[in-house]
């Protein structure tokens, strides 16, 4: 069994946490246009945008390399502004036995929680991936403030 970990990071967003979450809840397909340097591609394979059981994939840039992640939406709570994405395929599963991404918002904050189990003790913490989602959040905030 690998080493389990959890990383949590919160960013203050000037546009309001609810507005950032609305991008993920309603306009997910616009994210590659909002943050093209971070997200190259988004596709819904099964289901609809942000419905429990939907399967989606993303191509993203991490440390100058294009990577892919395919996820199933495990939970969605519109009132709590929270989405739980379980990784089912992609680059992250080369290093981790399981990987879950939880995004939530409250007032002026957006929080990202990464829950994972490393395949080996030498596997690095997913700090680069956390950097991608934090940079993505900043890009979304800037986009919303331009409106």
DSSP file (Angstrom, degrees, kcal/mol; ACC not computed):
  #  RESIDUE AA STRUCTURE BP1 BP2  ACC     N-H-->O    O-->H-N    N-H-->O    O-->H-N    TCO  KAPPA ALPHA  PHI   PSI    X-CA   Y-CA   Z-CA
    1    1 A X              0   0    0      0, 0.0   118,-0.1     0, 0.0     3,-0.1   0.000 360.0 360.0 360.0 137.9    0.0    0.0    0.0
    2    2 A X        -     0   0    0      1,-0.1     2,-0.5   118,-0.1   117,-0.2  -0.153 360.0 -81.2 -82.1 177.9    1.3    3.5   -0.9
    3    3 A X        -     0   0    0    117,-0.1   115,-3.0   115,-0.1     2,-0.2  -0.702  44.8-139.4 -83.8 126.9    1.6    6.6    1.1
    4    4 A X  E     +A  117   0A   0     -2,-0.5     2,-0.3   113,-0.3   113,-0.2  -0.587  26.5 175.9 -86.7 149.0   -1.7    8.5    1.3
    5    5 A X  E     -A  116   0A   0    111,-2.8   111,-2.4    -2,-0.2     2,-0.3  -0.975  22.1-159.9-149.4 163.2   -1.8   12.3    1.1
    6    6 A X  E     -A  115   0A   0     -2,-0.3     2,-0.4   109,-0.2   109,-0.2  -0.957   6.9-169.2-146.5 125.7   -4.0   15.3    1.0
    7    7 A X  E     -A  114   0A   0    107,-2.3   107,-2.9    -2,-0.3     2,-0.4  -0.953   6.8-173.2-113.6 135.7   -3.2   18.8   -0.3
    8    8 A X  E     +A  113   0A   0     -2,-0.4     2,-0.4   105,-0.2   105,-0.2  -0.996   7.0 171.4-130.9 130.2   -5.5   21.7    0.3
    9    9 A X  E     -A  112   0A   0    103,-2.5   103,-3.1    -2,-0.4     2,-0.4  -1.000  10.7-165.0-138.4 138.2   -5.1   25.2   -1.1
   10   10 A X  E     -A  111   0A   0     -2,-0.4     2,-0.4   101,-0.2   101,-0.2  -0.965   3.1-164.3-122.9 140.5   -7.5   28.1   -1.0
   11   11 A X  E     -A  110   0A   0     99,-2.8    99,-2.4    -2,-0.4     2,-0.4  -0.970  21.4-126.7-122.2 137.2   -7.3   31.3   -3.1
   12   12 A X  E     -A  109   0A   0     -2,-0.4     2,-0.5    97,-0.2    97,-0.3  -0.693  28.5-160.9 -76.9 132.4   -9.1   34.5   -2.6
   13   13 A X    >   -     0   0    0     95,-3.2     3,-1.0    -2,-0.4     4,-0.2  -0.973  16.7-153.3-121.4 127.8  -11.0   35.4   -5.7
   14   14 A X  T 3  S+     0   0    0     -2,-0.5    -1,-0.1     1,-0.3     3,-0.1   0.780  95.7  58.1 -70.2 -27.1  -12.1   39.0   -6.4
   15   15 A X  T 3  S-     0   0    0      1,-0.1    -1,-0.3    93,-0.1     4,-0.2   0.586 121.2 -98.2 -79.2  -9.1  -15.0   37.9   -8.6
   16   16 A X    X>  -     0   0    0     -3,-1.0     4,-1.7    92,-0.2     3,-0.7   0.288  21.3-104.4  98.4 134.0  -16.4   35.8   -5.8
   17   17 A X  H 3> S+     0   0    0     90,-3.1     4,-2.4     1,-0.2     5,-0.2   0.844 119.5  58.8 -58.0 -35.7  -16.1   32.1   -5.2
   18   18 A X  H 3> S+     0   0    0     89,-0.6     4,-1.9     1,-0.2    -1,-0.2   0.867 104.4  51.1 -62.8 -36.0  -19.6   31.4   -6.4
   19   19 A X  H <> S+     0   0    0     -3,-0.7     4,-1.2    -4,-0.2    -1,-0.2   0.902 109.9  48.8 -69.4 -40.6  -18.8   33.0   -9.8
   20   20 A X  H >X S+     0   0    0     -4,-1.7     4,-1.3     1,-0.2     3,-0.5   0.934 111.8  49.3 -63.6 -45.0  -15.7   30.8  -10.2
   21   21 A X  H 3X S+     0   0    0     -4,-2.4     4,-2.8     1,-0.2     5,-0.2   0.854 102.5  62.0 -63.8 -33.5  -17.7   27.7   -9.3
   22   22 A X  H 3X>S+     0   0    0     -4,-1.9     4,-3.0     1,-0.2     5,-1.2   0.857  98.9  56.4 -61.0 -33.3  -20.4   28.7  -11.8
   23   23 A X  H <<5S+     0   0    0     -4,-1.2     4,-0.5    -3,-0.5     7,-0.2   0.940 113.0  40.6 -61.2 -45.3  -17.8   28.4  -14.5
   24   24 A X  H  <5S+     0   0    0     -4,-1.3     4,-0.3     1,-0.2    -2,-0.2   0.847 120.9  43.7 -70.9 -34.0  -17.1   24.8  -13.4
   25   25 A X  H  <5S+     0   0    0     -4,-2.8    -2,-0.2    -5,-0.1    -3,-0.2   0.872 134.1   8.7 -79.2 -38.5  -20.8   24.0  -12.8
   26   26 A X  T  <5S+     0   0    0     -4,-3.0     3,-0.2    -5,-0.2    -3,-0.2   0.788 132.9  35.3-115.3 -41.0  -22.4   25.5  -15.9
   27   27 A X    > < +     0   0    0     -5,-1.2     3,-2.1    -4,-0.5     4,-0.4  -0.175  64.6 135.4-116.5  39.2  -19.7   26.7  -18.4
   28   28 A X  G >   +     0   0    0      1,-0.3     3,-1.8    -4,-0.3     4,-0.3   0.859  69.1  63.8 -55.2 -38.5  -17.0   24.0  -18.1
   29   29 A X  G 3  S+     0   0    0      1,-0.3     3,-0.3    -3,-0.2    -1,-0.3   0.657  96.0  60.3 -64.2 -15.0  -16.7   23.7  -21.8
   30   30 A X  G X> S+     0   0    0     -3,-2.1     4,-1.9    -7,-0.2     3,-1.1   0.593  78.0  91.0 -86.1 -11.4  -15.5   27.4  -21.9
   31   31 A X  H <> S+     0   0    0     -3,-1.8     4,-2.8    -4,-0.4     8,-0.2   0.869  79.7  56.6 -57.7 -41.4  -12.4   26.7  -19.7
   32   32 A X  H 34 S+     0   0    0     -4,-0.3    -1,-0.3    -3,-0.3     7,-0.1   0.838 111.4  45.5 -60.1 -28.7  -10.0   26.0  -22.6
   33   33 A X  H <4 S+     0   0    0     -3,-1.1     3,-0.4    -4,-0.2    -1,-0.2   0.814 114.3  48.1 -79.0 -31.4  -10.9   29.4  -24.0
   34   34 A X  H  < S+     0   0    0     -4,-1.9    -2,-0.2     1,-0.2    -3,-0.2   0.867 130.6  17.8 -75.6 -37.5  -10.6   31.1  -20.6
   35   35 A X    >X  +     0   0    0     -4,-2.8     4,-3.1    -5,-0.2     3,-1.5  -0.510  68.7 159.4-135.1  65.1   -7.2   29.5  -19.8
   36   36 A X  T 34 S+     0   0    0     -3,-0.4    -1,-0.1     1,-0.3    -3,-0.1   0.740  74.5  60.4 -66.1 -21.9   -5.6   28.2  -23.0
   37   37 A X  T 34 S+     0   0    0      1,-0.1    -1,-0.3    -3,-0.1     3,-0.1   0.711 119.1  28.3 -76.4 -17.4   -2.1   28.1  -21.5
   38   38 A X  T <4 S+     0   0    0     -3,-1.5    23,-2.5     1,-0.3     2,-0.5   0.790 125.1  39.6-106.0 -44.3   -3.3   25.7  -18.8
   39   39 A X  E  <  +B   60   0A   0     -4,-3.1    -1,-0.3    21,-0.2    21,-0.3  -0.943  53.2 173.9-117.4 120.0   -6.2   23.8  -20.4
   40   40 A X  E     +     0   0A   0     19,-2.8     2,-0.3    -2,-0.5    20,-0.2   0.708  67.9   7.5 -92.2 -23.6   -5.9   22.7  -24.0
   41   41 A X  E     -B   59   0A   0     18,-1.4    18,-2.0     2,-0.0     2,-0.4  -0.990  50.5-169.9-163.5 142.5   -9.0   20.6  -24.3
   42   42 A X  E     +B   58   0A   0     -2,-0.3     2,-0.3    16,-0.2    16,-0.2  -0.994  15.1 175.1-138.3 135.6  -12.2   19.5  -22.4
   43   43 A X  E     -B   57   0A   0     14,-2.3    14,-2.4    -2,-0.4     2,-0.6  -1.000  26.1-141.5-143.0 141.0  -14.6   16.8  -23.5
   44   44 A X  E     +B   56   0A   0     -2,-0.3    12,-0.3    12,-0.2     3,-0.1  -0.908  20.0 176.8 -97.4 119.5  -17.7   15.1  -22.1
   45   45 A X  E     +     0   0A   0     10,-3.1     2,-0.3    -2,-0.6    11,-0.2   0.837  69.4   9.2 -90.6 -38.7  -17.6   11.4  -22.8
   46   46 A X  E    S-B   55   0A   0      9,-1.6     9,-1.9     2,-0.1    -1,-0.3  -0.998 113.9  -0.2-142.9 141.6  -20.8   10.4  -20.9
   47   47 A X  S    S-     0   0    0     -2,-0.3     2,-0.2     7,-0.2    -3,-0.1  -0.485  87.5 -58.9  87.6-153.9  -23.5   12.4  -19.3
   48   48 A X    >   -     0   0    0     -2,-0.2     3,-1.0     4,-0.1     2,-0.1  -0.765  68.4 -59.7-128.2 170.8  -23.9   16.2  -19.1
   49   49 A X  T 3  S-     0   0    0      1,-0.3    -1,-0.1    -2,-0.2    -2,-0.0  -0.347 117.0 -11.7 -56.5 122.9  -21.8   19.0  -17.7
   50   50 A X  T 3  S+     0   0    0      1,-0.2     2,-0.4    -2,-0.1    -1,-0.3   0.898  92.5 139.9  48.6  59.3  -21.4   18.5  -14.0
   51   51 A X    X   -     0   0    0     -3,-1.0     3,-2.5    24,-0.0    22,-0.3  -0.986  63.0 -98.1-121.5 138.6  -23.9   15.7  -13.4
   52   52 A X  T 3  S+     0   0    0     -2,-0.4    22,-0.2     1,-0.3     3,-0.1  -0.322 112.6  24.7 -55.6 131.6  -23.0   12.8  -11.0
   53   53 A X  T 3  S+     0   0    0     20,-3.1    -1,-0.3     1,-0.4    21,-0.1   0.197  88.9 134.9  94.9 -14.2  -21.8    9.9  -13.1
   54   54 A X    <   -     0   0    0     -3,-2.5    19,-2.5    19,-0.2     2,-0.5  -0.373  46.6-143.8 -66.0 146.2  -20.6   12.0  -16.0
   55   55 A X  E     +BC  46  72A   0     -9,-1.9   -10,-3.1    17,-0.2    -9,-1.6  -0.964  25.6 170.1-116.4 126.7  -17.2   11.2  -17.5
   56   56 A X  E     -BC  44  71A   0     15,-2.6    15,-3.2    -2,-0.5     2,-0.3  -0.888  17.2-153.1-131.2 159.0  -15.0   14.0  -18.7
   57   57 A X  E     -BC  43  70A   0    -14,-2.4   -14,-2.3    -2,-0.3     2,-0.4  -0.980   5.9-165.8-135.1 153.3  -11.5   14.4  -19.9
   58   58 A X  E     -BC  42  69A   0     11,-2.5    11,-2.2    -2,-0.3     2,-0.5  -0.979  13.4-150.8-132.2 142.2   -9.0   17.4  -19.9
   59   59 A X  E     +BC  41  68A   0    -18,-2.0   -19,-2.8    -2,-0.4   -18,-1.4  -0.983  33.0 172.1-108.0 128.9   -5.8   18.0  -21.6
   60   60 A X  E     -BC  39  67A   0      7,-2.4     7,-3.3    -2,-0.5     2,-0.5  -0.896  33.0-116.3-136.2 161.9   -3.7   20.3  -19.5
   61   61 A X  E     + C   0  66A   0    -23,-2.5     2,-0.4    -2,-0.3     5,-0.2  -0.885  30.5 174.2-103.4 126.6   -0.1   21.7  -19.4
   62   62 A X  E >  S- C   0  65A   0      3,-2.6     3,-1.6    -2,-0.5    67,-0.1  -0.974  73.7 -17.7-133.5 118.9    2.1   20.9  -16.4
   63   63 A X  T 3  S-     0   0    0     -2,-0.4     3,-0.1     1,-0.3    -1,-0.1   0.869 128.4 -52.7  53.5  40.2    5.7   22.0  -16.4
   64   64 A X  T 3  S+     0   0    0      1,-0.2     2,-0.4     0, 0.0    -1,-0.3   0.527 117.1 109.3  78.8   5.9    5.6   22.6  -20.1
   65   65 A X  E <   -C   62   0A   0     -3,-1.6    -3,-2.6     0, 0.0     2,-0.4  -0.936  69.4-123.2-118.1 138.4    4.2   19.1  -21.0
   66   66 A X  E     +C   61   0A   0     -2,-0.4     2,-0.3    -5,-0.2    -5,-0.2  -0.642  37.5 177.2 -77.8 131.4    0.8   18.2  -22.2
   67   67 A X  E     -C   60   0A   0     -7,-3.3    -7,-2.4    -2,-0.4     2,-0.4  -0.849  17.4-140.6-129.4 165.6   -1.0   15.7  -19.9
   68   68 A X  E     -C   59   0A   0     -2,-0.3    23,-2.0    -9,-0.2    24,-0.5  -0.962  12.5-175.5-130.7 147.2   -4.4   14.2  -19.9
   69   69 A X  E     -CD  58  90A   0    -11,-2.2   -11,-2.5    -2,-0.4     2,-0.5  -0.992   7.4-162.7-140.5 134.1   -6.8   13.3  -17.1
   70   70 A X  E     -CD  57  89A   0     19,-2.5    18,-3.3    -2,-0.4    19,-1.6  -0.974  20.7-179.8-117.1 131.4  -10.1   11.5  -17.4
   71   71 A X  E     -CD  56  87A   0    -15,-3.2   -15,-2.6    -2,-0.5     2,-0.4  -0.913  26.2-143.5-133.6 153.7  -12.5   11.8  -14.5
   72   72 A X  E     -CD  55  86A   0     14,-2.4    14,-2.9    -2,-0.3     2,-0.8  -0.950  30.8-121.0-111.1 139.1  -15.9   10.7  -13.3
   73   73 A X  E     + D   0  85A   0    -19,-2.5   -20,-3.1    -2,-0.4    12,-0.2  -0.712  33.3 176.5 -82.7 112.3  -18.0   13.2  -11.3
   74   74 A X  E     +     0   0A   0     10,-2.2     2,-0.3    -2,-0.8    -1,-0.2   0.826  62.7   8.2 -86.5 -35.1  -18.6   11.5   -8.0
   75   75 A X  E     - D   0  84A   0      9,-1.3     9,-2.7   -24,-0.1     2,-0.3  -0.997  54.0-175.6-150.5 150.1  -20.5   14.2   -6.2
   76   76 A X  E     - D   0  83A   0     -2,-0.3     2,-0.5     7,-0.2     7,-0.2  -0.963   0.8-178.5-147.9 126.8  -21.9   17.6   -6.9
   77   77 A X  E  >> - D   0  82A   0      5,-2.8     5,-2.1    -2,-0.3     4,-0.7  -0.900   5.8-173.1-130.7 103.5  -23.5   20.0   -4.4
   78   78 A X  T  45S+     0   0    0     -2,-0.5     3,-0.3     1,-0.2    -1,-0.1   0.878  86.8  51.6 -64.7 -38.2  -24.9   23.2   -5.9
   79   79 A X  T  45S+     0   0    0      1,-0.2    -1,-0.2     2,-0.1    -2,-0.0   0.905 116.7  38.4 -66.8 -41.1  -25.6   24.7   -2.5
   80   80 A X  T  45S-     0   0    0      2,-0.1    25,-0.7    26,-0.0    -1,-0.2   0.479 106.9-128.3 -86.4  -2.2  -22.2   24.1   -1.1
   81   81 A X  T  <5 +     0   0    0     -4,-0.7    24,-1.1    -3,-0.3     2,-0.4   0.958  60.3 142.3  53.8  56.1  -20.6   24.9   -4.5
   82   82 A X  E   < -DE  77 104A   0     -5,-2.1    -5,-2.8    22,-0.2     2,-0.4  -0.981  33.4-176.4-134.6 138.9  -18.6   21.7   -4.5
   83   83 A X  E     -DE  76 103A   0     20,-2.4    20,-2.3    -2,-0.4     2,-0.5  -0.999  10.6-157.2-131.6 136.0  -17.7   19.1   -7.1
   84   84 A X  E     -DE  75 102A   0     -9,-2.7   -10,-2.2    -2,-0.4    -9,-1.3  -0.972  10.8-171.1-115.3 122.6  -15.8   15.9   -6.5
   85   85 A X  E     -DE  73 101A   0     16,-3.3    16,-3.0    -2,-0.5     2,-0.6  -0.956   8.0-156.9-114.8 123.2  -13.9   14.4   -9.5
   86   86 A X  E     -DE  72 100A   0    -14,-2.9   -14,-2.4    -2,-0.5     2,-0.3  -0.897  20.3-129.0-101.4 124.1  -12.4   10.9   -9.3
   87   87 A X  E     +D   71   0A   0     12,-2.7    12,-0.4    -2,-0.6   -16,-0.3  -0.555  33.5 168.2 -72.8 129.5   -9.5   10.3  -11.8
   88   88 A X  E     +     0   0A   0    -18,-3.3     2,-0.3     1,-0.3   -17,-0.2   0.560  63.7   8.7-117.3 -16.4  -10.1    7.1  -13.7
   89   89 A X  E    S+D   70   0A   0    -19,-1.6   -19,-2.5     0, 0.0    -1,-0.3  -0.977  85.4  61.9-154.7 161.6   -7.5    7.4  -16.5
   90   90 A X  E >  S-D   69   0A   0     -2,-0.3     3,-1.0   -21,-0.2     4,-0.3  -0.562  88.2 -39.3 118.3-175.8   -4.5    9.5  -17.4
   91   91 A X  T >> S+     0   0    0    -23,-2.0     3,-1.7     1,-0.3     4,-0.5   0.810 121.2  62.9 -60.0 -36.7   -1.1   10.7  -16.4
   92   92 A X  H >> S+     0   0    0    -24,-0.5     4,-1.8     1,-0.3     3,-1.2   0.846  96.4  59.8 -60.6 -33.3   -1.8   11.1  -12.7
   93   93 A X  H <4 S+     0   0    0     -3,-1.0    -1,-0.3     1,-0.3    -2,-0.2   0.540  90.0  70.6 -77.3  -4.2   -2.6    7.4  -12.4
   94   94 A X  H <4 S+     0   0    0     -3,-1.7    -1,-0.3    -4,-0.3    -2,-0.2   0.784 114.9  25.3 -73.5 -27.2    1.0    6.6  -13.5
   95   95 A X  H << S+     0   0    0     -3,-1.2    24,-2.5    -4,-0.5    25,-0.4   0.653 122.7  51.6-107.4 -22.3    2.2    8.0  -10.1
   96   96 A X  E  <  - F   0 118A   0     -4,-1.8    22,-0.3    22,-0.2    -1,-0.1  -0.933  62.5-144.7-126.1 141.3   -0.8    7.5   -7.9
   97   97 A X  E    S-     0   0A   0     20,-2.8     2,-0.3    -2,-0.4    21,-0.1   0.869  93.9   0.0 -68.7 -37.4   -3.0    4.5   -7.1
   98   98 A X  E     - F   0 117A   0     19,-0.7    19,-1.7    -6,-0.1     2,-0.3  -0.982  66.1-169.9-147.6 157.5   -6.0    6.8   -6.8
   99   99 A X  E     - F   0 116A   0    -12,-0.4   -12,-2.7    -2,-0.3     2,-0.4  -0.952   2.6-175.5-152.5 124.8   -6.5   10.5   -7.1
  100  100 A X  E     -EF  86 115A   0     15,-3.0    15,-2.6    -2,-0.3     2,-0.5  -0.979   9.0-157.8-125.8 137.8   -9.5   12.6   -6.3
  101  101 A X  E     -EF  85 114A   0    -16,-3.0   -16,-3.3    -2,-0.4     2,-0.5  -0.963   9.0-173.7-116.4 126.7   -9.9   16.4   -6.9
  102  102 A X  E     -EF  84 113A   0     11,-2.8    11,-2.8    -2,-0.5     2,-0.4  -0.982   0.6-173.7-121.4 125.9  -12.5   18.4   -4.9
  103  103 A X  E     +EF  83 112A   0    -20,-2.3   -20,-2.4    -2,-0.5     2,-0.3  -0.957  12.0 162.5-118.1 138.7  -13.2   22.0   -5.7
  104  104 A X  E     -EF  82 111A   0      7,-2.4     7,-3.3    -2,-0.4     2,-0.3  -0.972  19.1-151.0-149.1 161.9  -15.4   24.2   -3.6
  105  105 A X  E     + F   0 110A   0    -24,-1.1     2,-0.3   -25,-0.7     5,-0.2  -0.983  11.2 177.0-139.2 148.8  -16.2   27.8   -3.0
  106  106 A X  E >   - F   0 109A   0      3,-2.4     3,-2.4    -2,-0.3     2,-0.1  -0.928  63.1 -48.3-151.8 125.6  -17.3   30.0   -0.2
  107  107 A X  T 3  S-     0   0    0     -2,-0.3   -90,-3.1     1,-0.3   -89,-0.6  -0.284 127.6 -10.6  50.8-114.2  -17.7   33.8   -0.3
  108  108 A X  T 3  S+     0   0    0    -92,-0.3   -95,-3.2   -91,-0.2     2,-0.4   0.088 120.7  90.3-100.7  21.6  -14.5   35.2   -1.8
  109  109 A X  E <   -AF  12 106A   0     -3,-2.4    -3,-2.4   -97,-0.3     2,-0.4  -0.940  50.9-166.0-126.2 141.3  -12.6   31.9   -1.7
  110  110 A X  E     -AF  11 105A   0    -99,-2.4   -99,-2.8    -2,-0.4     2,-0.4  -0.995  18.1-162.2-118.8 130.9  -12.1   28.9   -4.0
  111  111 A X  E     -AF  10 104A   0     -7,-3.3    -7,-2.4    -2,-0.4     2,-0.4  -0.929   7.7-163.3-119.0 136.7  -10.6   25.8   -2.4
  112  112 A X  E     -AF   9 103A   0   -103,-3.1  -103,-2.5    -2,-0.4     2,-0.5  -0.970   5.3-171.1-116.8 131.5   -8.9   22.8   -4.1
  113  113 A X  E     -AF   8 102A   0    -11,-2.8   -11,-2.8    -2,-0.4     2,-0.5  -0.991   3.7-165.4-123.9 125.4   -8.4   19.5   -2.2
  114  114 A X  E     -AF   7 101A   0   -107,-2.9  -107,-2.3    -2,-0.5     2,-0.5  -0.955   5.3-173.1-110.5 122.2   -6.3   16.7   -3.8
  115  115 A X  E     +AF   6 100A   0    -15,-2.6   -15,-3.0    -2,-0.5     2,-0.3  -0.969  22.5 147.0-116.6 128.3   -6.7   13.3   -2.1
  116  116 A X  E     -AF   5  99A   0   -111,-2.4  -111,-2.8    -2,-0.5     2,-0.4  -0.952  42.8-134.9-154.9 166.1   -4.3   10.6   -3.4
  117  117 A X  E     -AF   4  98A   0    -19,-1.7   -20,-2.8    -2,-0.3   -19,-0.7  -0.979  29.1-133.4-131.4 121.3   -2.2    7.6   -2.7
  118  118 A X  E     - F   0  96A   0   -115,-3.0   -22,-0.2    -2,-0.4  -115,-0.1  -0.390   7.1-138.0 -69.8 146.4    1.3    7.4   -4.0
  119  119 A X  S    S+     0   0    0    -24,-2.5     2,-0.3  -117,-0.2    -1,-0.1   0.841  89.5  12.1 -72.7 -32.7    2.4    4.2   -5.8
  120  120 A X  S >  S-     0   0    0    -25,-0.4     3,-1.1  -117,-0.1    -1,-0.1  -0.928  78.9-112.8-137.6 163.2    5.8    4.4   -4.0
  121  121 A X  T 3  S+     0   0    0     -2,-0.3    -1,-0.1     1,-0.2    -3,-0.0   0.782 116.5  59.1 -65.4 -25.6    7.2    6.4   -1.1
  122  122 A X  T 3  S+     0   0    0      2,-0.1    -1,-0.2    -4,-0.0     2,-0.1   0.584  76.7 113.4 -80.6 -10.5    9.5    8.2   -3.6
  123  123 A X  S <  S-     0   0    0     -3,-1.1    -5,-0.1   -28,-0.1     3,-0.1  -0.414  72.5-118.4 -62.0 131.9    6.6    9.5   -5.7
  124  124 A X        -     0   0    0     -2,-0.1    -1,-0.1     1,-0.1     2,-0.1  -0.294  28.0 -97.8 -70.6 157.8    6.6   13.3   -5.4
  125  125 A X        -     0   0    0      1,-0.1     2,-2.2    -7,-0.0     3,-0.5  -0.440  42.5-106.3 -65.9 150.4    3.6   15.2   -3.9
  126  126 A X  S  > S+     0   0    0      1,-0.2     4,-2.1     2,-0.1     5,-0.1  -0.214  73.6 135.5 -78.7  51.7    1.3   16.5   -6.7
  127  127 A X  H  >  +     0   0    0     -2,-2.2     4,-2.3     2,-0.2    -1,-0.2   0.869  67.7  54.1 -68.4 -36.7    2.5   20.1   -6.2
  128  128 A X  H  > S+     0   0    0     -3,-0.5     4,-1.7     2,-0.2    -1,-0.2   0.913 109.9  47.4 -64.6 -41.0    2.9   20.7  -10.0
  129  129 A X  H  > S+     0   0    0      2,-0.2     4,-2.1     1,-0.2    -2,-0.2   0.908 110.0  52.6 -65.7 -40.6   -0.7   19.6  -10.6
  130  130 A X  H  X S+     0   0    0     -4,-2.1     4,-2.3     1,-0.2    -2,-0.2   0.903 106.5  54.7 -60.2 -39.7   -1.9   21.8   -7.7
  131  131 A X  H  X S+     0   0    0     -4,-2.3     4,-2.5     1,-0.2    -1,-0.2   0.888 105.6  52.8 -59.5 -39.7   -0.1   24.7   -9.3
  132  132 A X  H  X S+     0   0    0     -4,-1.7     4,-2.5     1,-0.2    -2,-0.2   0.942 111.0  44.8 -61.5 -48.7   -2.0   24.1  -12.5
  133  133 A X  H  X S+     0   0    0     -4,-2.1     4,-2.0     1,-0.2    -1,-0.2   0.849 113.8  50.0 -69.8 -31.7   -5.4   24.2  -10.8
  134  134 A X  H  X S+     0   0    0     -4,-2.3     4,-2.1     2,-0.2    -1,-0.2   0.918 112.2  47.0 -69.8 -42.3   -4.4   27.3   -8.8
  135  135 A X  H  X S+     0   0    0     -4,-2.5     4,-2.3     2,-0.2    -2,-0.2   0.891 110.9  53.2 -63.3 -39.0   -3.2   29.1  -12.0
  136  136 A X  H  X S+     0   0    0     -4,-2.5     4,-2.4     2,-0.2    -2,-0.2   0.914 107.2  51.7 -60.4 -43.4   -6.5   28.0  -13.7
  137  137 A X  H  X S+     0   0    0     -4,-2.0     4,-2.4     1,-0.2    -2,-0.2   0.909 109.1  50.0 -60.5 -43.1   -8.5   29.6  -10.8
  138  138 A X  H  X S+     0   0    0     -4,-2.1     4,-2.5     2,-0.2    -1,-0.2   0.911 110.0  50.8 -61.9 -42.6   -6.5   32.9  -11.2
  139  139 A X  H  X S+     0   0    0     -4,-2.3     4,-2.4     1,-0.2    -2,-0.2   0.904 110.7  48.5 -62.5 -41.5   -7.2   32.9  -15.0
  140  140 A X  H  X S+     0   0    0     -4,-2.4     4,-2.5     2,-0.2    -1,-0.2   0.910 110.3  51.8 -64.6 -42.1  -11.0   32.3  -14.4
  141  141 A X  H  X S+     0   0    0     -4,-2.4     4,-1.9     2,-0.2    -2,-0.2   0.932 110.7  47.3 -60.6 -47.0  -11.0   35.1  -11.8
  142  142 A X  H  X S+     0   0    0     -4,-2.5     4,-1.2     1,-0.2    -1,-0.2   0.914 111.4  52.0 -60.4 -43.7   -9.4   37.5  -14.2
  143  143 A X  H >X S+     0   0    0     -4,-2.4     4,-0.6     1,-0.2     3,-0.6   0.921 110.3  48.0 -58.5 -45.8  -11.8   36.5  -17.0
  144  144 A X  H >< S+     0   0    0     -4,-2.5     3,-0.7     1,-0.2    -1,-0.2   0.839 107.0  55.9 -66.9 -32.8  -14.8   37.1  -14.7
  145  145 A X  H 3< S+     0   0    0     -4,-1.9    -1,-0.2     1,-0.2    -2,-0.2   0.742  99.5  61.2 -72.2 -21.8  -13.5   40.5  -13.6
  146  146 A X  H <<        0   0    0     -4,-1.2    -1,-0.2    -3,-0.6    -2,-0.2   0.728 360.0 360.0 -74.0 -21.6  -13.3   41.6  -17.3
  147  147 A X    <<        0   0    0     -3,-0.7    -1,-0.2    -4,-0.6    -2,-0.1   0.495 360.0 360.0 -67.3 360.0  -17.1   41.1  -17.7
